[in-house]
Amino acid sequence: RSSSELEVWNAPPNAGLCETFKRHTSTAKSIKYTPDGNIKIHSTDSYELVASIDRPNIVDTRFSPKGTYLMTWERFVKSNDGEPMHNNLCIWEVATGNLKAGFTQKAQSNWYLQWTSDEAYCARMVTNEIHFFETSALGSDSTPAMKLVHPGVVYFSISPGKSPAVGVFIPEKNGAPARVTIFYLGSFKTPVANKTFYRVDSVEMVWNNLGTNMLLIAHADVDKTNKSYYGVSRLYFLATSGNFDCAISLKKEGPIHDVAWSPVEKEFVVVYGYMPARTSLFNHRGAEIHDFGEAPRNYARFNPHGRVLLIGGFGNLSGDVDLWDRKDCKKVATFNENGASSCEWSPDGRYILAATLSPRLRVDNGIRVWHYSGALVYQREINELFQVQWRPAPVELFPQRTTLSPPPVCLAVKEKQAKATPAKQSSYVPPHLRNRNGGAASAVPGAPPSLPPGANPTQASKSALAKRKKKKSGNKQQRQQGGEDKPLAEAANGNVNGAETSIPTADPLKRVRNLEKKLTQIRKLKKKKEEGAELDEAQVKKLESEADVIKEIQQLSLEFKQQPQEIQ
């Protein structure tokens, strides 16, 4: 999603524009995929329009877990006396586009309803209560099917899985500690797990895929030890069964930058500590399994199979990304994504989509697709890019390989050829000795080479210095004898060693530089034209002049060759 259009692209190895999706040229505010991969609402099988919802003030959208319903939120508008409250939170049926239910939700933070994985229930929080609704009865009956009454509750989270649990957070009040309590859905009288702590202002609950364990990140806004301006973070582990909980012991002081559960194992990774941060892997009992060392990193994600772990440093960090094989905890590859705003695994677990987005960065916007071997397999620049997203797909469609596969053959060959023919680096030449043998002309087609084949630039520089020294010595001797500096005067008049020569009036090197500049501009215009950009009349005219520019370069080459060796 960019400032000018909305497009769907096929991923590598057959990267390219998806022809079945009609490109949208109007400005879109948001795009969302349903969790099973189905997308004004389009089916991703045929990209035909399924439904269109005409609500011009929509600010944000979100799908239910199975993609059956779409939730939309608009800014709350205060109703006049006697008028009903503004239902700015709406639930729509995706298949028909019909309104299912509406609620009043003033705050935008956590505005959406939370659902169980099977969409049997959805829930929203009101003052001191959490209301649970049966999805089938939404619209016809606005009365909650269940209520969880907990005075002071400010945050809740429903776990995934077949046996959903509900975690609620109550902050400190009147000297009582803050606490997190876990209930099974429908059994709100007796909690199954409970954790209390002081000096906590907010929490973040991170469930594993089965919903059997929770990582609890507790934040305090103020660090009373004055070691950090950004407060204090602590990490806790809670089992929903209530038989185990603990505080995770971390080796290094500092904030908790990121945590991530493995999608297949009962283990998790934590990136923590002052920079350079430390990254560690823990089991479901809070014991450290492996230490990945210290580096400037603040982001971690497992691929959908849990086989490869991505650890990166984004934001104000350098953008270095490490890929680790979880099987033997060895580093597979490293690449750099400086300036990236987004970095996500593909559903098949083989590719990583990185993007530089606006408005965080207004320049160098675009996407890059990396293979987990560290090979860059696709890249594209997009002006004012706002949002990118993989189409979701079940991991069962992509069986786990026993070994990590290499990049696709066509892409691996290109990568191999690029590595096999590295650019040769010439020796350093001082600025006053550069461009002496047609060096500037060698960069354009048809121009003579700057040095003879097999010549050493260093030797050429030494030879030129010796000639200049000898020439200066001769000129000095002539002046001492009272003679005129004849060689220089004759050269200025176009006569070297008594022979008349036809030196072009314009500086040949300056002409070469101007022609090089024109060719560079023509190449850029060609690239813009291939990407579908419209060119104005002056740009089209410049494109048509390419043949004339090359012809002029060839003519200049002939002029060089016709000159005596001294002039060349």
C-alpha positions as CSV (number, residue, x, y, z in Angstrom):
1,R,0.0,0.0,0.0
2,S,1.7,3.2,-1.2
3,S,0.6,6.8,-1.5
4,S,-0.7,6.3,-5.1
5,E,-1.9,2.7,-5.4
6,L,-2.6,-0.7,-3.8
7,E,-1.1,-3.8,-5.5
8,V,-0.8,-7.5,-4.9
9,W,2.5,-9.1,-5.9
10,N,3.6,-12.8,-6.3
11,A,6.5,-13.7,-4.1
12,P,9.9,-15.2,-5.2
13,P,11.0,-17.3,-7.0
14,N,8.3,-16.1,-9.5
15,A,8.1,-12.5,-8.3
16,G,5.9,-10.1,-10.2
17,L,2.6,-8.3,-10.3
18,C,-0.4,-10.4,-9.6
19,E,-2.5,-10.0,-12.8
20,T,-5.8,-11.3,-11.4
21,F,-5.9,-8.4,-8.8
22,K,-7.1,-5.1,-10.3
23,R,-4.8,-2.4,-9.1
24,H,-6.4,0.3,-6.9
25,T,-5.3,3.8,-7.8
26,S,-7.3,5.5,-5.0
27,T,-5.7,6.2,-1.7
28,A,-6.3,3.4,0.8
29,K,-6.0,4.0,4.6
30,S,-5.4,0.4,5.6
31,I,-5.2,-3.2,4.3
32,K,-5.9,-6.3,6.4
33,Y,-5.8,-10.0,5.6
34,T,-8.1,-12.4,7.3
35,P,-6.0,-14.9,9.3
36,D,-6.7,-17.7,6.8
37,G,-5.6,-15.5,3.9
38,N,-8.9,-14.2,2.5
39,I,-8.9,-9.8,1.7
40,K,-13.7,-2.9,0.0
41,I,-13.3,-7.0,0.8
42,H,-11.7,-9.2,-1.9
43,S,-11.4,-13.0,-2.0
44,T,-7.8,-13.9,-2.4
45,D,-8.7,-17.0,-4.5
46,S,-10.0,-14.9,-7.5
47,Y,-9.6,-11.3,-6.1
48,E,-13.2,-10.6,-6.9
49,L,-15.0,-8.0,-4.8
50,V,-16.9,-9.8,-2.1
51,A,-18.4,-6.8,-0.2
52,S,-18.0,-3.1,0.1
53,I,-18.8,-1.1,3.3
54,D,-19.7,2.5,2.8
55,R,-18.5,4.2,6.1
56,P,-16.3,7.2,5.2
57,N,-15.1,7.8,8.8
58,I,-13.6,4.4,9.5
59,V,-10.2,4.8,11.2
60,D,-9.1,1.2,11.9
61,T,-10.2,-2.4,11.0
62,R,-9.6,-5.9,12.3
63,F,-10.8,-9.4,11.3
64,S,-12.0,-12.1,13.7
65,P,-9.7,-15.2,14.0
66,K,-11.4,-17.2,11.2
67,G,-12.2,-14.2,9.0
68,T,-15.9,-14.5,9.4
69,Y,-16.4,-11.0,10.7
70,L,-14.8,-7.6,10.2
71,M,-14.6,-5.0,13.0
72,T,-14.4,-1.3,12.2
73,W,-13.8,1.7,14.5
74,E,-14.7,5.3,13.9
75,R,-14.0,8.3,16.1
76,F,-16.6,8.8,18.7
77,V,-19.1,11.6,18.1
78,K,-21.1,12.9,21.1
79,S,-24.8,12.5,20.6
80,N,-27.2,15.3,21.2
81,D,-29.8,15.2,24.0
82,G,-32.5,12.6,23.2
83,E,-30.5,10.9,20.4
84,P,-29.1,7.4,20.8
85,M,-25.4,6.9,21.5
86,H,-23.1,6.7,18.5
87,N,-22.2,3.0,17.7
88,N,-18.7,3.7,16.4
89,L,-17.5,0.1,16.9
90,C,-19.3,-2.1,14.3
91,I,-19.1,-5.8,13.5
92,W,-19.8,-6.8,9.9
93,E,-20.4,-10.1,8.2
94,V,-17.6,-10.6,5.6
95,A,-19.7,-12.8,3.3
96,T,-22.5,-10.3,2.9
97,G,-21.2,-7.0,4.2
98,N,-24.2,-6.7,6.5
99,L,-24.0,-5.1,9.9
100,K,-24.0,-7.7,12.7
101,A,-23.8,-5.6,15.8
102,G,-22.7,-2.2,17.1
103,F,-21.2,-0.8,20.3
104,T,-20.0,2.5,21.7
105,Q,-16.3,2.6,22.2
106,K,-14.8,6.0,23.0
107,A,-11.1,5.2,23.3
108,Q,-9.1,4.0,20.4
109,S,-6.6,2.0,22.5
110,N,-7.6,-1.7,22.6
111,W,-10.9,-0.7,20.8
112,Y,-11.4,-4.1,19.1
113,L,-13.3,-7.1,20.6
114,Q,-11.3,-10.2,21.5
115,W,-12.4,-13.6,20.3
116,T,-11.9,-17.2,21.1
117,S,-10.1,-19.2,18.4
118,D,-13.3,-20.9,17.3
119,E,-15.2,-17.6,17.2
120,A,-17.8,-19.0,19.6
121,Y,-17.4,-16.0,22.0
122,C,-16.2,-12.5,21.8
123,A,-15.5,-10.1,24.6
124,R,-15.1,-6.4,25.4
125,M,-14.2,-4.5,28.5
126,V,-16.3,-1.8,30.2
127,T,-15.8,-0.2,33.6
128,N,-14.9,-2.8,36.2
129,E,-16.3,-5.6,34.0
130,I,-15.6,-7.8,31.0
131,H,-18.6,-8.8,28.9
132,F,-18.7,-12.0,26.9
133,F,-21.1,-12.4,24.0
134,E,-22.2,-15.5,22.1
135,T,-21.3,-14.8,18.5
136,S,-24.4,-16.5,17.1
137,A,-26.6,-14.2,19.2
138,L,-24.9,-10.9,18.3
139,G,-27.3,-8.3,16.9
140,S,-30.5,-10.0,18.0
141,D,-29.5,-9.9,21.7
142,S,-27.1,-7.3,23.1
143,T,-27.2,-8.9,26.6
144,P,-23.8,-10.5,27.5
145,A,-23.9,-14.2,27.9
146,M,-21.3,-14.0,30.7
147,K,-19.7,-11.2,32.9
148,L,-16.4,-11.2,34.6
149,V,-16.7,-8.6,37.4
150,H,-13.3,-7.4,38.7
151,P,-13.2,-3.9,40.2
152,G,-10.3,-1.9,38.9
153,V,-9.6,-4.1,35.8
154,V,-7.8,-2.1,33.1
155,Y,-6.6,-4.8,30.7
156,F,-7.5,-8.4,29.7
157,S,-6.4,-11.0,27.2
158,I,-8.0,-14.2,25.9
159,S,-5.6,-17.1,25.1
160,P,-5.6,-19.1,21.9
161,G,-6.3,-22.8,21.8
162,K,-9.2,-25.2,22.4
163,S,-9.6,-24.4,26.1
164,P,-9.5,-20.6,26.2
165,A,-8.4,-18.8,29.4
166,V,-8.7,-15.1,30.3
167,G,-5.9,-13.1,31.9
168,V,-6.9,-9.8,33.7
169,F,-4.7,-7.1,35.1
170,I,-5.5,-4.9,38.1
171,P,-2.9,-2.2,39.0
172,E,-1.9,-1.1,42.4
173,K,-4.4,0.8,44.5
174,N,-4.5,2.0,48.1
175,G,-1.4,0.1,49.1
176,A,-2.6,-3.2,47.6
177,P,-0.2,-4.8,45.1
178,A,-0.9,-5.1,41.4
179,R,-2.0,-8.5,40.3
180,V,-2.6,-10.7,37.2
181,T,-5.3,-13.3,37.5
182,I,-6.1,-16.1,35.1
183,F,-9.5,-17.7,34.8
184,Y,-10.9,-20.4,32.5
185,L,-13.7,-19.1,30.3
186,G,-17.0,-19.6,32.1
187,S,-15.4,-20.4,35.5
188,F,-15.0,-16.9,36.9
189,K,-15.5,-17.6,40.5
190,T,-12.2,-19.4,41.1
191,P,-8.9,-18.3,39.4
192,V,-6.5,-21.0,38.2
193,A,-3.4,-18.8,38.5
194,N,-2.5,-15.6,40.3
195,K,0.6,-13.3,40.4
196,T,1.0,-10.2,42.6
197,F,3.8,-7.6,42.5
198,Y,4.6,-4.0,43.4
199,R,5.9,-1.1,41.3
200,V,4.1,-2.2,38.1
201,D,2.1,0.3,36.0
202,S,1.3,-1.8,32.9
203,V,1.6,-5.4,31.6
204,E,1.9,-7.2,28.3
205,M,0.6,-10.8,28.1
206,V,2.2,-13.1,25.5
207,W,0.5,-16.5,25.1
208,N,2.1,-19.6,23.4
209,N,0.2,-21.1,20.5
210,L,-1.6,-23.7,22.6
211,G,-2.7,-21.1,25.2
212,T,-1.2,-23.3,28.0
213,N,1.5,-20.8,29.1
214,M,1.9,-17.0,29.4
215,L,4.8,-14.7,29.4
216,L,4.1,-11.6,31.4
217,I,6.1,-8.4,30.8
218,A,5.6,-6.0,33.7
219,H,6.5,-2.3,33.2
220,A,7.2,0.4,35.7
221,D,7.3,3.9,34.4
222,V,9.8,5.1,37.0
223,D,13.1,3.5,37.9
224,K,13.7,4.3,41.5
225,T,17.4,3.4,41.2
226,N,17.8,6.1,38.5
227,K,19.6,3.7,36.2
228,S,17.2,4.1,33.3
229,Y,15.1,7.1,32.0
230,Y,12.6,4.6,30.5
231,G,11.6,2.8,33.6
232,V,12.0,-0.9,34.6
233,S,10.8,-4.1,32.9
234,R,10.5,-7.5,34.5
235,L,9.6,-10.9,33.0
236,Y,7.4,-13.6,34.6
237,F,6.2,-17.1,33.5
238,L,2.7,-18.4,34.3
239,A,1.2,-21.7,33.4
240,T,-2.6,-21.5,32.9
241,S,-3.0,-24.8,34.8
242,G,-1.8,-23.0,37.9
243,N,0.8,-25.6,38.8
244,F,3.9,-23.4,38.0
245,D,5.0,-19.8,37.9
246,C,8.3,-18.0,38.3
247,A,10.3,-14.8,37.6
248,I,12.7,-15.2,34.7
249,S,16.2,-14.6,35.8
250,L,18.1,-12.5,33.3
251,K,21.9,-12.2,33.2
252,K,22.0,-8.5,32.2
253,E,20.4,-5.4,33.6
254,G,18.3,-3.2,31.4
255,P,14.9,-3.2,29.4
256,I,13.3,-6.2,27.8
257,H,13.3,-5.4,24.1
258,D,11.3,-8.4,22.8
259,V,10.0,-11.9,23.6
260,A,8.8,-14.6,21.2
261,W,7.4,-18.1,21.7
262,S,8.6,-21.0,19.5
263,P,5.5,-22.1,17.5
264,V,6.2,-25.8,18.0
265,E,8.2,-26.2,21.2
266,K,7.6,-25.1,24.8
267,E,10.4,-22.6,24.7
268,F,10.8,-18.9,24.2
269,V,13.5,-16.3,23.3
270,V,14.2,-13.0,25.1
271,V,16.2,-10.0,23.9
272,Y,17.1,-7.9,26.9
273,G,19.6,-5.6,28.6
274,Y,21.3,-2.3,27.8
275,M,23.0,-2.1,24.4
276,P,24.6,-4.3,23.2
277,A,21.6,-6.4,24.2
278,R,21.8,-10.1,25.1
279,T,19.6,-12.8,23.6
280,S,18.8,-16.1,25.4
281,L,16.6,-19.1,24.8
282,F,14.6,-20.5,27.8
283,N,12.5,-23.7,28.3
284,H,9.0,-23.9,29.8
285,R,10.5,-23.9,33.3
286,G,12.3,-20.7,32.9
287,A,15.8,-22.3,32.7
288,E,18.2,-20.9,30.0
289,I,18.9,-23.4,27.2
290,H,21.3,-21.3,25.0
291,D,22.9,-17.9,25.0
292,F,23.2,-16.2,21.6
293,G,25.6,-13.6,22.9
294,E,25.6,-9.8,22.9
295,A,24.9,-7.6,19.9
296,P,22.9,-4.5,19.1
297,R,19.6,-6.3,18.6
298,N,16.0,-5.6,19.7
299,Y,13.8,-8.0,17.7
300,A,13.3,-11.7,17.6
301,R,11.0,-14.0,15.6
302,F,10.9,-17.8,14.9
303,N,9.8,-18.9,11.5
304,P,6.4,-20.7,11.3
305,H,8.1,-24.1,11.7
306,G,10.2,-23.0,14.7
307,R,13.4,-24.2,12.9
308,V,15.1,-20.8,12.1
309,L,15.3,-17.9,14.6
310,L,15.7,-14.3,13.3
311,I,17.4,-11.8,15.7
312,G,17.7,-8.3,14.4
313,G,18.3,-4.7,15.4
314,F,15.9,-2.1,14.0
315,G,14.8,1.4,14.8
316,N,17.8,3.5,15.8
317,L,20.1,0.5,15.5
318,S,22.2,-0.5,12.4
319,G,19.7,-3.1,11.0
320,D,22.0,-6.2,11.2
321,V,20.0,-9.4,11.1
322,D,21.3,-12.8,12.3
323,L,19.6,-16.1,11.3
324,W,20.1,-19.2,13.6
325,D,19.4,-22.8,13.1
326,R,17.5,-23.9,16.2
327,K,18.4,-27.6,15.7
328,D,22.1,-27.1,16.5
329,C,22.0,-23.4,17.6
330,K,24.5,-22.4,14.9
331,K,24.4,-19.1,12.9
332,V,23.2,-19.7,9.4
333,A,23.6,-16.2,7.8
334,T,23.8,-12.5,8.5
335,F,22.5,-9.6,6.4
336,N,21.9,-5.9,6.8
337,E,18.5,-4.1,6.7
338,N,19.4,-0.6,7.8
339,G,16.4,1.6,7.9
340,A,13.8,-1.2,7.8
341,S,10.5,-0.5,9.4
342,S,9.0,-4.0,9.0
343,C,10.6,-7.5,9.0
344,E,8.3,-10.7,8.8
345,W,8.6,-14.3,7.9
346,S,6.7,-15.8,5.0
347,P,4.1,-18.5,5.7
348,D,6.4,-21.2,4.3
349,G,9.2,-20.2,6.6
350,R,11.8,-19.7,3.9
351,Y,11.7,-16.0,3.1
352,I,11.9,-12.8,5.0
353,L,10.1,-9.7,3.8
354,A,11.8,-6.4,4.9
355,A,10.5,-3.0,4.1
356,T,11.3,0.7,4.6
357,L,8.1,2.5,5.2
358,S,6.7,6.1,5.3
359,P,6.2,8.2,7.4
360,R,9.1,6.9,9.5
361,L,11.5,7.3,6.5
362,R,10.5,9.3,3.5
363,V,13.4,8.2,1.3
364,D,14.6,4.8,0.0
365,N,11.1,3.3,0.5
366,G,10.7,-0.2,-0.9
367,I,10.7,-4.0,-0.2
368,R,13.4,-6.6,-0.1
369,V,12.9,-10.4,0.1
370,W,15.6,-12.5,1.7
371,H,16.1,-16.3,1.7
372,Y,17.0,-17.7,5.0
373,S,20.4,-18.6,3.6
374,G,21.2,-14.9,3.6
375,A,20.6,-14.4,-0.2
376,L,18.7,-11.4,-1.4
377,V,16.2,-12.8,-3.9
378,Y,14.1,-9.8,-4.8
379,Q,13.9,-6.0,-4.2
380,R,11.8,-3.2,-5.5
381,E,11.7,0.5,-4.8
382,I,8.3,2.1,-4.1
383,N,7.7,5.8,-3.6
384,E,6.0,6.6,-0.3
385,L,5.3,3.0,0.8
386,F,3.0,2.8,3.8
387,Q,2.3,-0.9,4.5
388,V,3.3,-4.4,3.3
389,Q,1.9,-7.8,4.4
390,W,2.3,-11.4,3.5
391,R,-0.9,-13.3,2.6
392,P,-1.4,-15.7,5.6
393,A,-1.5,-19.4,5.0
394,P,-1.7,-22.5,7.3
395,V,1.8,-23.9,8.1
396,E,0.4,-27.4,7.3
397,L,0.6,-26.5,3.6
398,F,4.4,-26.3,3.8
399,P,5.9,-29.5,5.3
400,Q,9.0,-29.1,7.4
401,R,12.2,-30.1,5.6
402,T,14.8,-32.2,7.3
403,T,17.6,-29.9,6.2
404,L,17.6,-26.2,5.4
405,S,17.1,-25.8,1.7
406,P,19.3,-23.5,-0.5
407,P,17.8,-20.6,-2.5
408,P,15.9,-21.5,-5.7
409,V,18.2,-22.5,-8.5
410,C,17.7,-19.5,-10.7
411,L,18.4,-17.1,-7.8
412,A,21.3,-19.1,-6.4
413,V,23.0,-19.1,-9.8
414,K,22.8,-15.3,-9.9
415,E,24.2,-15.0,-6.4
416,K,27.0,-17.4,-7.3
417,Q,28.0,-15.5,-10.4
418,A,28.0,-12.2,-8.5
419,K,30.3,-13.6,-5.9
420,A,32.6,-15.3,-8.5
421,T,33.3,-12.0,-10.4
422,P,34.0,-9.4,-7.7
423,A,34.8,-5.9,-8.9
424,K,38.6,-5.3,-9.2
425,Q,39.9,-2.5,-7.0
426,S,42.5,-0.3,-8.7
427,S,45.4,1.2,-6.8
428,Y,45.1,4.7,-5.3
429,V,45.9,7.5,-7.8
430,P,46.3,11.1,-6.4
431,P,43.6,13.6,-7.7
432,H,46.2,15.6,-9.7
433,L,47.2,12.5,-11.7
434,R,43.7,11.2,-12.5
435,N,42.1,11.3,-16.0
436,R,45.5,11.7,-17.7
437,N,45.2,8.9,-20.3
438,G,41.6,9.2,-21.2
439,G,40.5,7.7,-17.8
440,A,37.2,9.6,-17.8
441,A,36.4,8.4,-21.3
442,S,36.9,4.7,-20.3
443,A,33.6,4.7,-18.4
444,V,31.5,5.2,-21.5
445,P,31.0,2.9,-24.5
446,G,33.5,3.3,-27.4
447,A,36.0,5.5,-25.4
448,P,39.7,4.5,-25.3
449,P,40.9,2.7,-22.1
450,S,42.7,4.8,-19.5
451,L,45.7,2.5,-19.5
452,P,47.1,-0.1,-21.9
453,P,46.1,-3.7,-21.2
454,G,48.1,-5.2,-18.3
455,A,49.5,-1.9,-17.2
456,N,49.8,-1.2,-13.5
457,P,48.1,2.1,-12.4
458,T,50.9,2.6,-9.8
459,Q,53.6,2.2,-12.4
460,A,51.8,4.7,-14.7
461,S,51.6,7.2,-11.8
462,K,55.4,6.8,-11.2
463,S,56.1,7.2,-14.9
464,A,54.0,10.4,-15.1
465,L,55.8,11.9,-12.1
466,A,59.2,11.2,-13.6
467,K,58.2,12.9,-16.9
468,R,56.9,16.0,-15.0
469,K,60.0,16.2,-13.0
470,K,62.2,16.0,-16.1
471,K,60.1,18.6,-17.9
472,K,60.3,21.0,-14.9
473,S,64.1,20.5,-14.8
474,G,64.4,21.3,-18.5
475,N,62.2,24.4,-18.2
476,K,64.2,25.7,-15.3
477,Q,67.5,25.2,-17.2
478,Q,66.2,27.2,-20.1
479,R,65.1,30.1,-18.0
480,Q,68.5,30.2,-16.3
481,Q,70.1,30.5,-19.8
482,G,67.7,33.3,-20.6
483,G,65.8,31.4,-23.2
484,E,62.1,31.3,-23.7
485,D,60.1,28.4,-22.5
486,K,59.7,27.1,-26.0
487,P,58.1,23.7,-25.4
488,L,55.3,25.2,-23.4
489,A,54.7,28.1,-25.8
490,E,54.7,25.7,-28.8
491,A,52.3,23.4,-27.1
492,A,50.0,26.3,-26.3
493,N,50.0,27.2,-30.0
494,G,49.3,23.6,-31.1
495,N,52.9,22.9,-32.1
496,V,54.7,20.0,-30.3
497,N,58.3,19.3,-31.4
498,G,57.8,21.5,-34.4
499,A,54.8,19.6,-35.7
500,E,51.4,21.2,-36.2
501,T,48.5,19.4,-34.5
502,S,44.8,19.8,-34.5
503,I,43.8,20.1,-30.9
504,P,40.0,20.3,-30.3
505,T,39.0,23.7,-29.0
506,A,36.8,22.3,-26.2
507,D,38.3,20.3,-23.3
508,P,37.8,16.6,-24.3
509,L,37.6,15.4,-20.7
510,K,34.9,18.0,-20.0
511,R,33.0,16.8,-23.0
512,V,33.3,13.2,-21.8
513,R,32.0,14.1,-18.3
514,N,29.0,15.9,-19.8
515,L,28.2,12.9,-22.0
516,E,28.5,10.5,-19.1
517,K,26.0,12.7,-17.1
518,K,23.5,12.5,-20.0
519,L,23.8,8.7,-20.3
520,T,23.2,8.4,-16.5
521,Q,20.0,10.5,-16.8
522,I,18.8,8.5,-19.8
523,R,19.3,5.2,-17.9
524,K,17.2,6.5,-14.9
525,L,14.4,7.6,-17.3
526,K,14.4,4.2,-18.9
527,K,14.0,2.6,-15.5
528,K,11.1,4.9,-14.6
529,K,9.4,4.1,-17.9
530,E,9.8,0.3,-17.3
531,E,8.1,0.7,-13.9
532,G,5.1,2.4,-15.5
533,A,5.8,6.0,-14.7
534,E,4.6,8.7,-17.1
535,L,7.3,10.9,-18.7
536,D,6.8,14.5,-19.7
537,E,7.7,15.9,-23.1
538,A,11.3,16.9,-22.1
539,Q,12.0,13.5,-20.6
540,V,10.7,11.7,-23.8
541,K,12.9,14.0,-25.9
542,K,16.0,13.1,-23.8
543,L,15.3,9.4,-24.2
544,E,15.2,9.8,-28.0
545,S,18.6,11.5,-27.9
546,E,20.4,8.3,-26.6
547,A,21.6,7.3,-30.1
548,D,23.0,10.9,-30.7
549,V,24.9,10.8,-27.4
550,I,26.5,7.4,-28.1
551,K,27.4,8.6,-31.6
552,E,29.1,11.7,-30.1
553,I,31.0,9.5,-27.7
554,Q,32.3,7.4,-30.6
555,Q,33.3,10.5,-32.5
556,L,35.2,11.7,-29.5
557,S,37.0,8.4,-29.3
558,L,38.1,8.8,-32.9
559,E,39.4,12.3,-32.1
560,F,41.5,10.9,-29.2
561,K,43.0,8.2,-31.4
562,Q,44.0,10.7,-34.2
563,Q,46.0,12.8,-31.8
564,P,49.8,12.2,-31.4
565,Q,50.8,10.2,-28.3
566,E,52.0,13.3,-26.5
567,I,48.6,15.0,-26.8
568,Q,46.7,11.8,-25.8
